[in-house]
């Protein structure tokens, strides 16, 4: 006998992204969303990148994984109600940015 690895899948996977754990996203995706929201040309600079540390310090995002330091991955750790409230304040259609992958 050998050792068999089994996997389980949730039947709700992909049906409602709010039921799934936060998906990870790249720095490139986070910056692309930022540039979409700003809607005007902005040069990448240290100040923009330092805001990522601020989001982390506030508990809104966290870096996940450490295998590719040159391509960091993040996950949103802010509650849905907080993110929704911020989105409403910014008149942002939050559904555009929640993905069911």
Buried (B, 14 or more C-beta within 10 A) or exposed (E): EEEEEEEEEEEEEEEEBEEBEBBBBEBEBBBEEBBEEEEEEEEEEEEBEEEBEEBBEEEBBBBEEEEEEEEBBBBBBBEEEEBEEEBEEEEBEEEEBBEEE
